[in-house]
Amino acid sequence: MSIILLLGIANILLLLFQLFTGMHWIRVKIGLHRKAGVLLVIVAAIHGLIAIVAH
């Protein structure tokens, strides 16, 4: 498995977590929701940069 694929899977999981906690289907503290959002942005940026360089 490539690192690009793994980061893409991580992005999907983080995005779903953000959606579910934002819709209050999963109850978490707002701090965890914010930290997951920041992590999502960082992982997505790394994923995109690596994909551009690899292509």
N, C-alpha and C positions, 0 to 999 in steps of 0.2 A: 504494500500500500504506500502511496506517495504522501508526502507531508501536505501537499495541496489538498488531497482528498480528505485527510484527517482534519485539517483546519476547516474545510467545508462542512464536514459532519458536525464539528464543534459549533460552527456558526448556526447551523439549523437547530441544534439542541438549545443553544443560548437564546435564539430568537423565539423558539417555542416557550421556553421558560419565561421570557419577558412578556409574551402574549398572555400566557396563563396567569401569571401573577398580576399583570395589569388589569385583566378582566375579573380578578378576584376569584378565579376558579381554584387557584392554589393560594392559600394565605401565608404570606411571609411579611417580615418587617420591611419597611420602606428602605432602610439602609441596605439590605441584601438585594433588593430590586435595583437600586441605584448602582451598586457595585457590579452586579451582573450586566447592567447596561454599559458601563465603562469597559468591562472585560469584552463584551460583544464588539464594541467599536475597535478595540485594540486587536482582537483576533481577526476581525474582518479586514482591517488594514494590512496586517501581516499576510493574510491569505491572498489578498489582491496583489500586493507587491511581489510576493513570491511567484504568483501565477503569471504576472507580466514579465518578470525576469526570465522565467522558465520557458516562456513561449518564444 
